[in-house]
């Protein structure tokens, strides 16, 4: 990419897309295109085709997706598989037909088997059963990866696929019905502190381990890979370290300043026991995460207080 390239960021209002947009602007890219979902419904093929036909787009960051936490994935699997298949199929095919130079497809480490060896290497894809609670989402993302690889093979495109671990940061989703664990805990602890509640409920046993990557780190990685990587094989993006949910809850409790107790609701699902990405591939290419989890959560809590509380 050069600074005059026309770059389309699909999903620019979301956690990942907004971070990519900020990083591109900071890096001096001037010709950036984005549309809200009301302006352009990526689930509608005619709208997507018309958009690509009327804009000479060089590069695409496909960060648009229907995403959610364990509850949303478990309760609305049809929505997750349908919407994600439609979005990625329409954008990938339209990008090919419009002659886009390069496209990056954003997936997730939930594509890996539930009991994959840890840390999870890229080659573990499709080697075992998926986690049932987010199977629909994972299957959609695996289809997107396969579509990019297939277009590269048949049409000679340069479509790459990136698999970030659990994300957090500015523009996160703090809705307790659909959010992921980290933003959900930030909101729970803040509201409990404000209300003087005696305890905060944490779902599950607290034993599963998760890896958390700040959206600003992912944005840097995405631009680095767009400029330096052209293989069809997927690339993990993460920090290479994980933390138990109990430890995460205690860290957020400390940062928020909540003085009450933790109550683990073991009737709620734990999900995958451990999910740690092997990031040796991207590290070898020359990129490494720089934001510590504590610093990242502090900035995420500040963003929550500035963004979410002002608007709700």
BELZIHU-V518760 format. One record per residue. RES is the residue in three letters. SS is DSSP state (A for helix, B for strand, O for the rest). PSI is psi in whole degrees, 0 to 359 (NA if undefined). D_CENTER is the distance of its C-alpha to the mean C-alpha in Angstrom with 2 decimals. Layout:
res->RES ss->SS psi->PSI d_center->D_CENTER
res->RES ss->SS psi->PSI d_center->D_CENTER
This chain:
res->UNK ss->O psi->145 d_center->22.63
res->UNK ss->O psi->170 d_center->25.27
res->UNK ss->O psi->341 d_center->25.32
res->UNK ss->O psi->0 d_center->26.93
res->UNK ss->O psi->145 d_center->24.49
res->UNK ss->O psi->118 d_center->23.24
res->UNK ss->B psi->126 d_center->19.44
res->UNK ss->B psi->123 d_center->17.50
res->UNK ss->B psi->104 d_center->14.06
res->UNK ss->B psi->123 d_center->12.96
res->UNK ss->O psi->37 d_center->11.00
res->UNK ss->O psi->347 d_center->12.39
res->UNK ss->O psi->350 d_center->12.67
res->UNK ss->O psi->178 d_center->9.15
res->UNK ss->A psi->309 d_center->7.32
res->UNK ss->A psi->311 d_center->5.90
res->UNK ss->A psi->320 d_center->9.01
res->UNK ss->A psi->325 d_center->11.37
res->UNK ss->A psi->319 d_center->10.76
res->UNK ss->A psi->317 d_center->11.48
res->UNK ss->A psi->314 d_center->14.40
res->UNK ss->A psi->317 d_center->15.74
res->UNK ss->A psi->321 d_center->15.76
res->UNK ss->A psi->316 d_center->17.49
res->UNK ss->A psi->317 d_center->19.96
res->UNK ss->A psi->327 d_center->20.67
res->UNK ss->O psi->358 d_center->21.32
res->UNK ss->O psi->10 d_center->23.85
res->UNK ss->O psi->131 d_center->22.49
res->UNK ss->O psi->327 d_center->24.52
res->UNK ss->O psi->73 d_center->24.01
res->UNK ss->B psi->131 d_center->20.59
res->UNK ss->B psi->137 d_center->20.21
res->UNK ss->O psi->155 d_center->17.97
res->UNK ss->O psi->143 d_center->18.80
res->UNK ss->O psi->166 d_center->17.94
res->UNK ss->O psi->336 d_center->17.67
res->UNK ss->O psi->330 d_center->21.32
res->UNK ss->O psi->325 d_center->22.39
res->UNK ss->O psi->109 d_center->20.70
res->UNK ss->O psi->105 d_center->19.66
res->UNK ss->O psi->351 d_center->17.64
res->UNK ss->O psi->349 d_center->18.85
res->UNK ss->O psi->111 d_center->22.36
res->UNK ss->A psi->317 d_center->23.47
res->UNK ss->A psi->321 d_center->26.42
res->UNK ss->A psi->318 d_center->24.47
res->UNK ss->A psi->315 d_center->22.00
res->UNK ss->A psi->316 d_center->25.00
res->UNK ss->A psi->320 d_center->26.96
res->UNK ss->A psi->311 d_center->24.28
res->UNK ss->A psi->327 d_center->24.09
res->UNK ss->A psi->332 d_center->27.87
res->UNK ss->O psi->3 d_center->28.54
res->UNK ss->O psi->131 d_center->26.28
res->UNK ss->O psi->82 d_center->26.80
res->UNK ss->O psi->132 d_center->23.22
res->UNK ss->O psi->317 d_center->22.93
res->UNK ss->B psi->146 d_center->19.22
res->UNK ss->B psi->129 d_center->16.10
res->UNK ss->B psi->108 d_center->12.44
res->UNK ss->B psi->84 d_center->10.99
res->UNK ss->O psi->358 d_center->7.79
res->UNK ss->O psi->133 d_center->9.56
res->UNK ss->O psi->159 d_center->8.86
res->UNK ss->O psi->118 d_center->10.20
res->UNK ss->O psi->161 d_center->7.98
res->UNK ss->O psi->173 d_center->9.78
res->UNK ss->O psi->193 d_center->11.21
res->UNK ss->A psi->325 d_center->13.99
res->UNK ss->A psi->309 d_center->16.59
res->UNK ss->A psi->316 d_center->15.09
res->UNK ss->A psi->322 d_center->14.13
res->UNK ss->A psi->325 d_center->17.62
res->UNK ss->A psi->333 d_center->19.52
res->UNK ss->O psi->52 d_center->18.25
res->UNK ss->A psi->326 d_center->17.52
res->UNK ss->A psi->318 d_center->19.46
res->UNK ss->A psi->318 d_center->17.42
res->UNK ss->A psi->316 d_center->14.12
res->UNK ss->A psi->320 d_center->15.80
res->UNK ss->A psi->305 d_center->17.93
res->UNK ss->A psi->319 d_center->15.69
res->UNK ss->A psi->321 d_center->13.02
res->UNK ss->A psi->318 d_center->16.00
res->UNK ss->A psi->311 d_center->17.73
res->UNK ss->A psi->306 d_center->15.12
res->UNK ss->A psi->323 d_center->14.36
res->UNK ss->A psi->314 d_center->18.03
res->UNK ss->A psi->316 d_center->19.42
res->UNK ss->A psi->314 d_center->17.50
res->UNK ss->A psi->313 d_center->17.95
res->UNK ss->A psi->319 d_center->21.58
res->UNK ss->A psi->325 d_center->22.43
res->UNK ss->A psi->318 d_center->21.13
res->UNK ss->A psi->312 d_center->23.39
res->UNK ss->A psi->334 d_center->26.28
res->UNK ss->O psi->358 d_center->26.05
res->UNK ss->O psi->30 d_center->26.22
res->UNK ss->O psi->137 d_center->22.97
res->UNK ss->O psi->320 d_center->23.27
res->UNK ss->B psi->143 d_center->19.77
res->UNK ss->B psi->140 d_center->16.41
res->UNK ss->B psi->124 d_center->12.99
res->UNK ss->B psi->124 d_center->10.87
res->UNK ss->B psi->118 d_center->7.12
res->UNK ss->O psi->223 d_center->6.95
res->UNK ss->O psi->152 d_center->6.11
res->UNK ss->A psi->358 d_center->8.97
res->UNK ss->A psi->355 d_center->10.12
res->UNK ss->A psi->341 d_center->12.04
res->UNK ss->O psi->156 d_center->14.53
res->UNK ss->O psi->150 d_center->17.68
res->UNK ss->O psi->320 d_center->18.06
res->UNK ss->O psi->38 d_center->20.75
res->UNK ss->O psi->145 d_center->19.67
res->UNK ss->O psi->148 d_center->21.52
res->UNK ss->O psi->141 d_center->19.86
res->UNK ss->O psi->157 d_center->18.36
res->UNK ss->B psi->117 d_center->16.70
res->UNK ss->O psi->157 d_center->17.84
res->UNK ss->A psi->328 d_center->16.61
res->UNK ss->A psi->356 d_center->19.90
res->UNK ss->A psi->353 d_center->19.27
res->UNK ss->O psi->134 d_center->17.46
res->UNK ss->O psi->31 d_center->19.81
res->UNK ss->O psi->6 d_center->22.14
res->UNK ss->O psi->180 d_center->22.08
res->UNK ss->O psi->145 d_center->21.30
res->UNK ss->O psi->163 d_center->17.84
res->UNK ss->O psi->122 d_center->17.11
res->UNK ss->A psi->326 d_center->18.93
res->UNK ss->A psi->339 d_center->16.97
res->UNK ss->A psi->29 d_center->13.85
res->UNK ss->A psi->318 d_center->15.86
res->UNK ss->A psi->316 d_center->15.71
res->UNK ss->A psi->315 d_center->11.96
res->UNK ss->A psi->318 d_center->12.18
res->UNK ss->A psi->320 d_center->15.29
res->UNK ss->A psi->315 d_center->13.90
res->UNK ss->A psi->322 d_center->11.26
res->UNK ss->A psi->323 d_center->14.25
res->UNK ss->A psi->321 d_center->16.34
res->UNK ss->A psi->318 d_center->14.24
res->UNK ss->A psi->311 d_center->14.59
res->UNK ss->A psi->324 d_center->18.24
res->UNK ss->A psi->315 d_center->18.82
res->UNK ss->A psi->315 d_center->17.84
res->UNK ss->A psi->321 d_center->20.04
res->UNK ss->A psi->320 d_center->22.77
res->UNK ss->A psi->322 d_center->22.98
res->UNK ss->A psi->316 d_center->23.24
res->UNK ss->A psi->314 d_center->25.99
res->UNK ss->A psi->322 d_center->27.90
res->UNK ss->A psi->355 d_center->27.49
res->UNK ss->O psi->22 d_center->26.87
res->UNK ss->O psi->168 d_center->23.65
res->UNK ss->O psi->77 d_center->21.28
res->UNK ss->B psi->119 d_center->17.90
res->UNK ss->B psi->155 d_center->15.50
res->UNK ss->B psi->129 d_center->12.40
res->UNK ss->B psi->133 d_center->9.81
res->UNK ss->B psi->91 d_center->8.11
res->UNK ss->B psi->154 d_center->6.00
res->UNK ss->O psi->195 d_center->6.97
res->UNK ss->B psi->128 d_center->6.47
res->UNK ss->B psi->154 d_center->5.33
res->UNK ss->B psi->164 d_center->8.26
res->UNK ss->O psi->195 d_center->10.65
res->UNK ss->O psi->148 d_center->12.53
res->UNK ss->O psi->26 d_center->11.93
res->UNK ss->O psi->168 d_center->10.19
res->UNK ss->O psi->117 d_center->11.46
res->UNK ss->O psi->14 d_center->14.63
res->UNK ss->O psi->120 d_center->16.19
res->UNK ss->O psi->342 d_center->17.43
res->UNK ss->O psi->336 d_center->17.59
res->UNK ss->O psi->355 d_center->13.98
res->UNK ss->O psi->165 d_center->11.99
res->UNK ss->O psi->174 d_center->10.46
res->UNK ss->A psi->317 d_center->13.12
res->UNK ss->A psi->307 d_center->12.93
res->UNK ss->A psi->328 d_center->13.15
res->UNK ss->A psi->318 d_center->15.51
res->UNK ss->A psi->323 d_center->17.69
res->UNK ss->A psi->312 d_center->17.91
res->UNK ss->A psi->316 d_center->19.25
res->UNK ss->A psi->314 d_center->21.46
res->UNK ss->A psi->322 d_center->23.08
res->UNK ss->A psi->312 d_center->23.66
res->UNK ss->A psi->324 d_center->25.30
res->UNK ss->A psi->321 d_center->27.28
res->UNK ss->A psi->314 d_center->28.52
res->UNK ss->A psi->324 d_center->29.61
res->UNK ss->A psi->350 d_center->31.33
res->UNK ss->O psi->31 d_center->32.88
res->UNK ss->O psi->145 d_center->31.59
res->UNK ss->O psi->337 d_center->32.93
res->UNK ss->B psi->163 d_center->29.79
res->UNK ss->B psi->129 d_center->26.05
res->UNK ss->B psi->130 d_center->24.92
res->UNK ss->B psi->129 d_center->22.12
res->UNK ss->B psi->142 d_center->21.15
res->UNK ss->O psi->194 d_center->22.23
res->UNK ss->O psi->343 d_center->24.25
res->UNK ss->O psi->358 d_center->22.13
res->UNK ss->O psi->328 d_center->22.52
res->UNK ss->O psi->149 d_center->19.21
res->UNK ss->B psi->139 d_center->17.46
res->UNK ss->B psi->154 d_center->13.82
res->UNK ss->O psi->138 d_center->12.24
res->UNK ss->B psi->129 d_center->10.37
res->UNK ss->B psi->128 d_center->9.13
res->UNK ss->B psi->141 d_center->9.89
res->UNK ss->A psi->327 d_center->8.10
res->UNK ss->A psi->325 d_center->11.55
res->UNK ss->A psi->316 d_center->11.70
res->UNK ss->A psi->318 d_center->8.72
res->UNK ss->A psi->315 d_center->10.52
res->UNK ss->A psi->317 d_center->13.68
res->UNK ss->A psi->319 d_center->12.61
res->UNK ss->A psi->316 d_center->11.59
res->UNK ss->A psi->321 d_center->14.98
res->UNK ss->A psi->314 d_center->16.74
res->UNK ss->A psi->322 d_center->15.78
res->UNK ss->A psi->327 d_center->16.64
res->UNK ss->A psi->341 d_center->19.95
res->UNK ss->A psi->2 d_center->20.69
res->UNK ss->O psi->135 d_center->19.38
res->UNK ss->O psi->7 d_center->20.71
res->UNK ss->O psi->157 d_center->20.67
res->UNK ss->O psi->340 d_center->19.58
res->UNK ss->O psi->145 d_center->18.34
res->UNK ss->O psi->159 d_center->14.68
res->UNK ss->B psi->125 d_center->13.56
res->UNK ss->B psi->144 d_center->11.65
res->UNK ss->B psi->122 d_center->10.16
res->UNK ss->O psi->191 d_center->10.84
res->UNK ss->O psi->345 d_center->13.83
res->UNK ss->O psi->10 d_center->16.03
res->UNK ss->O psi->148 d_center->17.02
res->UNK ss->O psi->175 d_center->16.37
res->UNK ss->B psi->144 d_center->18.04
res->UNK ss->B psi->147 d_center->19.65
res->UNK ss->A psi->323 d_center->18.54
res->UNK ss->A psi->314 d_center->22.12
res->UNK ss->A psi->322 d_center->21.89
res->UNK ss->A psi->314 d_center->18.66
res->UNK ss->A psi->318 d_center->20.54
res->UNK ss->A psi->323 d_center->23.57
res->UNK ss->A psi->314 d_center->21.82
res->UNK ss->A psi->320 d_center->20.36
res->UNK ss->A psi->316 d_center->23.83
res->UNK ss->A psi->315 d_center->25.46
res->UNK ss->A psi->319 d_center->23.41
res->UNK ss->A psi->330 d_center->23.94
res->UNK ss->O psi->31 d_center->27.55
res->UNK ss->O psi->134 d_center->27.93
res->UNK ss->O psi->358 d_center->31.15
res->UNK ss->O psi->198 d_center->31.07
res->UNK ss->B psi->164 d_center->30.33
res->UNK ss->B psi->134 d_center->27.40
res->UNK ss->B psi->112 d_center->27.97
res->UNK ss->B psi->121 d_center->26.00
res->UNK ss->B psi->96 d_center->26.12
res->UNK ss->O psi->357 d_center->26.51
res->UNK ss->O psi->346 d_center->26.93
res->UNK ss->O psi->151 d_center->23.18
res->UNK ss->O psi->146 d_center->21.06
res->UNK ss->O psi->332 d_center->19.61
res->UNK ss->O psi->204 d_center->17.33
res->UNK ss->O psi->134 d_center->16.94
res->UNK ss->O psi->318 d_center->19.34
res->UNK ss->B psi->143 d_center->17.40
res->UNK ss->B psi->88 d_center->14.13
res->UNK ss->O psi->125 d_center->14.57
res->UNK ss->B psi->140 d_center->13.52
res->UNK ss->O psi->116 d_center->16.47
res->UNK ss->O psi->20 d_center->15.73
res->UNK ss->A psi->329 d_center->19.33
res->UNK ss->A psi->307 d_center->18.72
res->UNK ss->A psi->328 d_center->16.75
res->UNK ss->A psi->320 d_center->19.04
res->UNK ss->A psi->325 d_center->21.99
res->UNK ss->A psi->337 d_center->20.92
res->UNK ss->O psi->12 d_center->21.17
res->UNK ss->O psi->143 d_center->17.93
res->UNK ss->O psi->142 d_center->17.20
res->UNK ss->O psi->148 d_center->15.09
res->UNK ss->O psi->343 d_center->17.49
res->UNK ss->O psi->121 d_center->16.33
res->UNK ss->O psi->157 d_center->17.74
res->UNK ss->A psi->318 d_center->16.25
res->UNK ss->A psi->315 d_center->19.26
res->UNK ss->A psi->320 d_center->19.14
res->UNK ss->A psi->317 d_center->15.47
res->UNK ss->A psi->322 d_center->16.24
res->UNK ss->A psi->315 d_center->19.37
res->UNK ss->A psi->325 d_center->17.72
res->UNK ss->A psi->321 d_center->15.17
res->UNK ss->A psi->320 d_center->18.31
res->UNK ss->A psi->317 d_center->20.16
res->UNK ss->A psi->320 d_center->17.59
res->UNK ss->A psi->313 d_center->17.79
res->UNK ss->A psi->327 d_center->21.55
res->UNK ss->A psi->316 d_center->21.68
res->UNK ss->A psi->301 d_center->19.30
res->UNK ss->A psi->312 d_center->19.18
res->UNK ss->A psi->329 d_center->22.72
res->UNK ss->A psi->326 d_center->24.29
res->UNK ss->A psi->1 d_center->22.99
res->UNK ss->O psi->NA d_center->23.61
